[in-house]
Amino acid sequence: MNDPRQLRQCAADDAWPRARNPLGTAIFRGEPADFQVAESLSFSPTGAGEFVLVRVRKVDRNTADVARELADHAGVSARAVSWAGRKDRRAVARQWFSVHLPGRADPDWSAAGAEGWTVEHAERHRRKLRAGALAANRFVITLRDVGADASPMTERARELAAAGVPNYFGPQRFGRGGSNLLAAASGRRLRRNERSLALSAARSALFNAVLAERVAARTWDTILPGEVPMLAASRAIFGPETDGEALAERAGRGEIDPTGPLWGPGTPRAVAEVAELEATVIDRFPELTSALEAARAAPERRRLRLMPRDLTLATPGAGIVELRFELEPGTFATSVLREFFDIRSAPRAAE
C-alpha cells in the first residue's frame, strides 16, 4: 500500500533525479510575465465551418475558467468550447480554443474578454479543436537571482540542445500538494473531471518513476535490450528491439529515443531488460495500477528524452537569465529548467 506521503513526494519536482548537476540556483515566476508560452497549431484554419478557432491571450488565468467565460460571451454551453492543452495559470499564455457555433453568426469577438484575457484572433474552421492538436509550444522564460557564471550556462545550453533532457511530467500534472495523485489512489468514486485528472496523474507518476530509475542508472537516453524505440520525426514506435547496440548510433544522432510506459492493463510492449525494469518500478504503486485497471486505461508509450528546439540563452541583466525554446506538445518547460538550475519559487505577496 502506498503511503500518502510517498505519493505527495512523487508529485514534487525535486523527487526525480537530474541527468546533470545544477549550475546554481534561480528564482522562477516572480511575476506572470516571467513565464510566456505560445501555442502553434498543427494545421491551418480552413476559414469556413461550424467551429470558430479563437486565439486568446491570458494573464494569470487558468484555462478552464477562460473557456467558461468564452462560452458565456458566445452564448453557448461550456461543452461547446474545447482546447488543445491546458496552460499554466501563472503565466502569459497565447492559447487556442474552439467554439461550436453551427448555423450561427459570430459574436463580436473584439468585445470578448474579462479580467486577465482578451481575444487576439478568430477564424472559422471545419472541425473541433481536440487535445494535442498542436505542433509545438514556444516558451520565453525569465529566471531571476541566478547564482551561476555566464560561461557554464552557455555551454550547458549547447549541451541540452544537442543531447536533450529527461522528459519528466511536470509537478502541475499532479495537482496542488499531489491532490490529483491522492485522488487516484483513494479508491473513492470521482466526478468525471476529477477522474480524468486523477487517471492522468497516475499514469504520469508511473512514467516519471520509470524514467527516474533510468536517469539514476544513466540509461535514460540509451537503447536497452527489449526497448520500444520512438522515431523522433513521426513519434511512431516500433519493436521491441532486443539488440540495443544495433540502434545505439541512431539514438546518438537523435533519430530515435527510448520510451517508457503510460501504463495500462495488458501485456507490456517492452520485453527483456526493459520489461523487467519497468515491472519492478510499477509494482511499487499498487493503488495507482488498480485505479488504471478499473478504468481500463489503454497502454501507450512516451519518449524518455525531450529535445528542446531552438534553445537560446541570454543574460539581459545582473542575475537575470532569459531562455527561449520550443517543445513538442504534452511536454513541460520545467524539465528543461531543472537541467540548468536548482529552481526556487518566488515568494508570493500577501493578499
N, C-alpha and C positions, 0 to 999 in steps of 0.2 A: 504494500500500500504506500502511495506517495504522500509524504508529509506536506501540508500546505506551505511550510517554509521552504521546502525543496522546490516546489512549483513557483513560488514567488522569486526564488533565486534564479530559476530558469528564465524568468521574464526580464531579468535585469541585464543591461547591456554588458556590464563588467563580468558576467558569468562565463562568457565564452572566450577562449584563448585567442590571442592575436598571432598572426603569422610573423610579425616583426615587432620589435620593441618600440614603444612610442618615443618620439624625439623630444617630447616635453609636454607641458600642459597647455590647455587653451580653453577659453570660455566660449560657449555656443549659445545662440539665441538670446542675446542681450535685449533684442527687440525683434519684432516680426520681420523687418527688412533684412536681418542677418541671414534669413533662410528664404531664398527665392527659387521658385520652381515653375517651369512652364511645360505644359503637355504638347506633344506633337502627334497629331492623328496619323494612323496607318493608312489613311485613304483621303481622297479629296471629296468634299461635299458635291452632290450631284446638282444642286441648285433648284431641285423640284422634288416634291414628295410630301407625305403627310406628317413628317417629323421636321422639327427645326433644331439645328445644331447651334448651340449658344455658347460662346466663349465668355467666361466670367473672370474678372479679376477680384479676388477676395483677399482680405487682410484680417488676420486674427479671427477667422470664422471657420467652423467645421463644414464639411461637405454636405452632410445630411440636412443641416439647418438651412443652408443656402438653397438646396434643392426644394425644400418645402416652401420657402419664400418665393422662389421662382415659379413654382406651381400656382401659388396664390395670385401672382401677378398675371399669369396666363389664364387664370380661371379654370384650372383643371385639377384633378386629384393628384396627390403626391405620387401615386403609382404611375402617372403619365410622364414622370421625369426620371431619367436614368443618367448614369455617368460611367466612365471607363475605369476609374480608380479613385479611391479616397485620397485626399491630400491633407497634410498636417494642418492643424488649426493655427499654431503659432508660426505663421509664415505669410509671405506674399506669394500667392499662387494664381497662375493663369490656367484655368481648368475648363474642360468642355463638358456640357450637359446636352441631352436631347430632350425635347418636349414634344409629346404626341398631340398634334392638332389636326386630326382628319376632318376635311371639309370645312375648316375654319380659317379665317384670316389671322394673320399675325397680330398680336397686341403691339402696342408701342414699346419696342424694346429700349428705346432711348430713355423712356421714363421708368424702366425697371431698376430695381436696386433697393437696398436698405442699408442699415449700418454695416459697414465693412465690405460691401460688394457692389460692383457695377457690371453692366453688360458691355463688352467691347465689340462683339461681332455676332451676327445671327444670320444663318443661311439654311435654306430648305435642303432636306436630304430624304432619300427613299427609305432608309432603314433606321431602326432604333440604335442608339449608341450602347454597345454592350461592354461588359467588363473585359479589360485587357486590350481593347481596340486602339492601342497606341503604338506609335513607332518608337517613342523614347520620351524620357523626361529630362529636361535641361535644367541644371542647377547653377546658381550663383550663391556661394556661401561665404559669409564673413565670420572669421574667428578673432576673438579679442584676448588681450593679455597673454599673448603667445610666448611661452618660455622656450624658445629654440632659436638657433642661428639660421641665417638665410641659406647658407651653402648646403647643409644637410637636408633642409626642406626641399630645395630644388632637386637634389639628387634623389630624394625619396619620391618626388612627383614623377620623375623619369622612370623609376623602378616600378611604381604602381601602374603607370600607363602601359609598360611593356609586359609585366608579369601578372597583373590583376590582384584581387583581394579575395578573402573568403566571403562567400555570398550569403552571409547571415540574414535572416529576417530581423528587422529592427524591433526594439522594445515596444514601439507603439502598436505592433500587431497583437500584443498580449493584454492590452488594456491597462488602465491605471492600477498599479500595485499587483499586476498579474491577474486582474479580475476576470478576463476572458478565459484564461487558462484554468483558474479555480472553478469557474462555471462548468467547463468541460469535464473536469474531474469529479464534480459534485454528485453526479448521478441523478440530479433532480430534473424535472420537466422544465424546459426552457421555452420562452416565446420564440417565434420564428426568427426574428432578427438576432436575438441573443444566441440562439442555437447556431446560426451561420457564423457569427463571430467566434463562438466557443470552439467549433469544429476546426475553423481555420487556424485558431491559436494552437490547438492540439497538434495539428499536422506540422505547423511551423516549429513548435518546440521540439518535436521528434527529429525534424530535419536538422535544426541547429545542434542538437545533441550529437547526431552522427557526424556532422561537419566538424564540431569541436574535437571529437575523437581523432579525426584525420588531421586537423590542424596541429594538435598536440604531437601526433606521430610524423608530422611533416610530409603527409601524403595527400593533402587536400588538392594539389594541382598535378597529381600523378595518376596515371592509369594503372590500376592494380589488377591482378588476376580475378576474373569474374565481374569486371566493370561493365556498366551500361553507359557508354560514352554518348555525348550530345554534340552534334555538329554546331559549331559556333555560328555559322551563317543562317541556317534554317531552323535551329532548335529541335531538329529531329533526332531521336535516339536510335541506337542500333545495338546489336549484341544480345546477350552478354559475350564479352571477349575474354578468353582465358589466357591469352598471351599478351600481357601488358607491355612487354618490351617492344613488340612489333608496332605499337601505337605511340610509343613514348615520343618519337620525333614529331609526329603530328600534334601532340599535345604541347610540345615545346614551341612549336610555331603558332600556337593559338588556334589551330584549325578545329580541334575537338577539346572537350572538357569532361572530366569525371563528373558523375552525378550522385545525388543522394535521394532518399525516398521521401515523397509526400505520401505518407503511409496510409494504406487501406487494407482491408482483409483480402486474403487470397495468396496465391503462390508468388513469392517475390521474383522480380525480374532478374535481379543480380544473382550470381552463383559464387561458389568457391570462397576465396578470401573476403571479398566484399560482402557477400551474403552473411557470412559468419560474423563479421564486424558489426553490420547493421542490426542483426538479430540480438546480439549481445547488448547493444546500447538500448534498443527499443524495449527489450524485456524489463528495463528498469522503470517503465512508466505504464503499469497495468491499467490504471484508471483512464489514461488517455487512449490507449488502444481499445479498451472496452467501449468507450464513447464512439470511436470511429467505426468499430464493428457494428454497433447498434444502428448507426446511421448509414451503413453500407457504403462508406466513402470509397470511391474508385481510386486505386493506387496510381500515382503518377511519379515522374522523376523531375528533379530540378538540378541545374548545374551547380557544382560546388565552387566554381571560380567565377568571379564577376570581373569583367574588363571595363573600367571606366574609359569612355571615349573622349577625345579632345580635352584631356586633362591639362589645365594650366594653373600655375600658382603665381600670385603677385603679392608684394608687401607694400601696400599704399601708405602705410604709416607705422610709427613705432608700435611694436607689439600687435600689429594687425596683419592678418593673412586673408587673402581672398582666393578662394578656389572656384574654378569653373570646370564643369564636366557634364557629360551626358551618360545616362544609364538606360538600359532596356527596361520596359515596364515590369512592375512586380518586384523590383529590387529597391534597395534602401541606401540613401546617401550616407547614413551613419556607418555603413560597412566600409566606406572609403575613409571617412574622417578618423575612425578609430585606428586605422593603419598609419596615420600620421602622428596623432597626439592622444594623450590621455584627456578626454573631453570632460569638462565640468559644466554643469548647468549654471546659467546666470541666476543670481538671486532675484526673486520676484518682488516687486514693490508691494508694500502693504496696501490693501484696498480700503 
